[in-house]
Structure formats: C-alpha cells, structure tokens
Amino acid sequence: MAKVPEFAAFPRFKDLNVKSLLFYQVQLKSIRLKILRMEEEEGNNMERYDHLVDDVDSAYHNLLLQLRSLLREYNAHSLIADDALLQYSQVSAMADPEQYNMGSLRRWLMREDGADGYVISKGGPDETWGKFENEASTDSLWKNFGTTIRALVLAKPPPKADLDLVVTHPKTKIDGLSKWMVYNLAPFYWTWQRQKQRAHRKRLQEQQEAIEAARGPEPSIRSWAVENANEKDVQPESEAEQEEQHTFESMSEHTALRFTSALSTVIACLIPVIAIAVLTQVSGTRNLLLCITGFAIVFAILLISLTQGTTSRTEIFAATAA
C-alpha cells in the first residue's frame, strides 16, 4: 500500500459511526430531561435565590451543583457529538476505491508470489477488501482481445461492490479512454507478455529435455560441447527472468494521460483533413449531405469516447453543432 497508494483502502466503519452518534443522542436526551425536571422541582424556590445560594447545606444548593455537573457533561457530550458528526461527514465524503484496483489487491493477497493468503482474521482470510474468489481469467488470448475492443466501444462501469471502503489517495478524474487503457488495454498487454514468457520457458524446457534425451551413456566430446553451449545460453536468461519477476504490474496516471492526450490530438488533426479530402471528391447535394451527416456522427462518437467523464453534455452538443 505504501508503494501503490491506490491500494490504500480502509473501511469507514459506517455502522459503528452511526451507532456511536445514536448513543450520543440518547445520552443527550437523558441529560436534558434531568435538567428540565430539576428546573420544575426548584421553580417555586427561585424568589429568594440569594438566600438559597448562601445556604450551602440546602438541598437546592446540592441540586444546583449537580445541575452544573450535568450541564458540564451535557456541553461536553454536545461538543463530542458535533465533532463525531463532523468527522463522520468528512469520512463519508471521501472517495471510494476503484473496483479494478480492489480486484487486483485481492488477487495479489492470495497469490503465492504476493501475500500468499497470510492476511487473515478470525475464521479465515480477511475479506475487508472483498471476498476472495477465483478472479483470474481463463479465456484465450483472442477472446481477451475481443473483450478489450468491446470495452472500448461499449463502455460499462464496473459492478458496484458494497465494501464500505475509503481511499486516502486523492481521486483524479480521468476520461473514458484513459480508463480503458489502464483497465483493459494494459491488462491485455500484460497477459500477452506472460503468455509469451510461458511459451519461451516451455521451449527452453523442451530443448533441455531433448538434449537430455539425446545424451547417451558415454557422450562424445561433440555432444557434450553442444550441450554445454546450450546450457550457457539458457542459464543466464533464466536467472535474468527470475531477477525481473515482479509481484504485480502497474501503470501510472501520467503515462496513460500522456498516451491518450497524444492519441486524441492526432485524431483531432486527422478528422478535418479526412473530411475535407472526402467532401472534395463527392458529387451531388444528396451525397454531400450524407457525408456531412456521417462525419458529424463520427465526430460526436469520438468526442464522447475520448472525453468521457470530463466533458459535459452541453460542451459535446456545442462542439458537434459547430
């Protein structure tokens, strides 16, 4: 969590905060009833208050001291309740964690090269960050590619999980294309890289098994030299792979925003050029209007896709109408 601030999610304990405020409310009402009861009982003796104050042994004086104590407790409880209410409102206003980050954290907590399930509580693994289920994708690479492309065209928000968590890291408002790159494109790329590494290790293992199978009881000098050369080629690469092994992959917001900003700029420059080039080759008013309508629709779709979450409907309508 210290290295990846987006993983620093902590429970709000919303139910406990509400119970605490309700307990304060009951205590304050009880103190108020006692104050009103004391005022009613001593209301007839308030004409000669100076004599009652001088008589330190009177019952009213003792009740007055008790009243002051109750008022002091009342004010103290009021201040505490107000402070608790303010803290509760501040905690409730803090941002919720991203569901994709919480899913990545759950997978890392259960992986052997991560926490390996050692974050536990009574009864099993600690499910503060959600239930530990088999969230690893078993789909083929082509199916993952199709899912990634569909996520770009048909953007859907992640399913809302009732985790009652809050993140201390300030939440940055990013556009839909950047989210797609971080949550869909980057994981697909990492999956592709892992499959390439597994295929490479499998080839090396098959090569090693073939060398061992070809080794006879009395290997010749030539076969030993070939085998020794292959082992020299394989061993450093295997050690390098072990050194470069990471427990999780991440992408910074700066990298995603820089890439999407460059892509948006290139597309924005190409759209009018392509539109002008096509319109100059179109003949007939009807065909010209159809092309203009098509480019307007394409422009609106690209505007929504590239600036989703950062542009209002009014701005999109104004840009399309212009």
N, C-alpha and C positions, 0 to 999 in steps of 0.2 A: 504493500500500500504506500510505503514511503517512496518507492521508485515510480509507481504508477498512481498518481493522485486520483484518477478516475475510479480506481478500485476502493478508495477510502470511503466506504458507505457504512453508516452506523444507524442502528434502529432509533426511531423517535420515541418509542415507548408511549405512544399516543394514549393507550388505555390507562396507563399508570398516571399520566399527567392529568387526564380528565378526572380520575378518581381522587387525586390529590386536591384538585380545585373543588370538587364536591364536598370533600371533608372540611375544607376551609369554610365553605358556605354553611355547613351545619354548625360548626363551632361559632361562627359569627352570629348566626341567628339565635343560638342559645345565650350568648353574651348579651345580645340586645334585649331579649326577654327578661333577663335578670335585671338589667338597668331600668326597664320600664316598671317592673314590679317594685323595685326599691323606691322609685320616684312616687308611685301610687301610695305606698305604705307611709312614707315620710312627708307626703304633701301637706297634711294638716299641721305639722310642726315647723313649718318654714317661716312663721310670722316673727318669731324671736330667734332668728338664726344665730345672732351674736352670742346669746347665752348657751345655745347648744354647742357652739364651737369651743367656748371656754370650758365646758364640762367634758373633759377628756375621757371620763369614765362612763359617759352615757352610751346607751345602745345605738343612738343615731350616729354618734361620732365613730363608733366601730363600723357601723354600716357605711359611713362615708369613706372611711379608709378602705373598706372592701370594694366600694364603688370605684375609688380611684385605681385600685389594683385591677379591677375588671376592665375599666376604661383603658388602662395602660395595655392590658393584654389585648383588648379589642383593637386598639390602634396598631399594636404590633402585628396582630393577625391580619389586619387590613393591608398593612404595608407588604407583608409577606405574600398575601394572596394577590395583590396587584402586581408584585414583582414576578410571581409564578405565572400569572396570566400573561404578562408581557413576554416572558421567556417562552411560554407555550406558543404564543402567536408568532414569535420570531422563528422558532424551530419549524412550525407548520409552513411558514412562507419559504423555507429553504428548498432548493431544487431536489427533485427525485433523481435517482441514478438512471443511467441508460440501461435498458434491459439487455442489450447486447453485451455490455461490459460486465453485468452481473452473471450472465451465462458463461462468459469467458472465465470469470473468477471461480464459479462453481466447478467448471471443468478442471481448472488448474489446481483447486483444492483436492480433487480426487485423483489426479494423475500421479503416477509413480515418480516422475521427474519434477513434480511440484510439491505440494504439501503432503501427498500420499495419504490423505484421509486422517491426518493427525489432529485436525481442528475438530474436536469432539465436545459434546456436552452430555448431560445425563440421558442415557437411552440410545446413544449413537452419535453420528456426525451432527455437528452444529448446523442447523438449517436457517441461520439468521439471514443468509443471502439467498434463500430459496431452497426448494427441495432438490436433492442430488439425484438426478436421473441420467439415463444414458442419452446425452445430448449430442454425441458425436455423429456426424453424418456418414452414412454408409453408402450413399449414392455414388454412381460413377462420375468420372470427370466431366463427361459430356452433359450429364444431367445437371450437375452443379453449374456448368456454363449456361445451360438454358434457364436455370433458376436465377442466375445473376442477371441475364439480359431481361427477363420478365420483371425483375425487381426495378430495373431502370425505367421500363415503360409503365408498369402498373405498380407504382409506389404505394406500399401499405405500411402503416405504422406498426411497430412491434406490439405483440399482445401485452396488455396491461396486467402486471402482476401486483397483487396486494401484499407487498413486502414491508411496507411502513418503514422505509429506509430514507436516509437523507445523506447527501454528499457535501463535504466541506469544500470541495473544489468548485470554484465559480463556473457555472454552466455557460458555455459560449453558444450563441445562436448561429447555426451554420445552415447553408442551403441544402436542398434535397440532393443535388449532385454530389456534394462533398460527403453527405451521409451515405449515399450509395457506394461511393468509392471506399469509404472506411469500413462499412458494414457488409458489403457484398463483394466488391471487386478485389480488395486486399485479401480477404479470407480465401477467395477462389485462387488467387495467385499463390498464397502460402500453401494451399492444398496441392496445387500443381507442382510446386517446388518439392514438397515432401514426397509426392509420388515419384518424381524424378530421382530423388535421393534413394528411395527404397529400390527402385529399378536398378540404379547404379550399384548399390550394395549387393543386390541379388546377382547381377552379372559378375561382380568380383568373387562372390561366393561360389558361383558355378564354375568360374575359371579356376579357382583354388581346388575345388573338388575334382575337376578334370585333371589337374596337374597331379593331385594325389593318387587318382585312379591310374594315371599313366606311369606312375613310379613303380618300377619293378623291385624285386628283392635285392638285386645288385645294379643300381642305376649307373649308367655310363657317365662319363665326365661331361658329355654334351648335355644330357638331360638334366644333370644337377646344375649346370651353369644356367640353362634356360629357366629352371625352377627358381634358382636363387635370384636371377634378374627380375622375374615376375614378382617375387616376394618383396624385393626392394621397391618396385613400383607401387605395390599395393599398400604396404605398411605405412608409409608417411601420409598417404591420402586418408587412410582410416584414422590415424591419430589427429589429422587436421579436422576431420569431420567431428571427432569427439570434442576437440577444443572449441569448435564453432557451434556446438549444440546449445541451444537456448531453451529455457523452460516456457517461454511464451513469446509471441510476436506482437508488435505494437506499431502504430503509425501516428505520428504527431499531427495535430490540427494544422500546424503551419505547412507541413508537406502537402496535406490534402487540399487546403485552400489555395496554395500556390499552383498546384496542378490544375484544379478546376477553374481558377481565375484565368490561367493561360489558355485553357481549352475554350472557355466562354468568350475570351477576346478573339480567338481565331475564328470561331463560329460566327460571332457578330460581324467580323470583317468579311467573311465569305458570303453571308446571306445576301446583302445588297448586290454584290458583284455577280453572283449566280442569277439573281432575279433579273438584273439588267440584261445579262447575256441571253437569258431565255426569252425575255419580252421583246428583244430586238429581232428575234427570229420568228415571232408569232405573227400571223396574218389574220385579219378579221377581228371585228369588235367582240364577237361572242367568245372566241378563243382567248382574246386578250383579257376579258373579264374573268374567265375561268382560271387563267393562270394567276391573275392578281389575287383572286379569292383563295386559291391553293397556297400561294406564298404567305398570305395573311394568316391562314390557319397554321401553317408550319411555323411561322414566326411566333404565334401565340403559344403553341405547344412547347417550342424550345424555350420560350421565356418562362413558362410555368415550370418546366423541368429543371432549368438551370438556376432558377432563383426561388425555388420552392421553400417556403418558410421564412424568407427575408423580404418579400415584396407583397404589398397589399393588392387587393382586387382592383382598387382604383388606379394604381400605377400600371397594372397589367392592361386594364381597359384603355387607359390613356395612350400607352405605348403602341398597342395594337391599332387603335383608331388613327394615330398619327401616321 
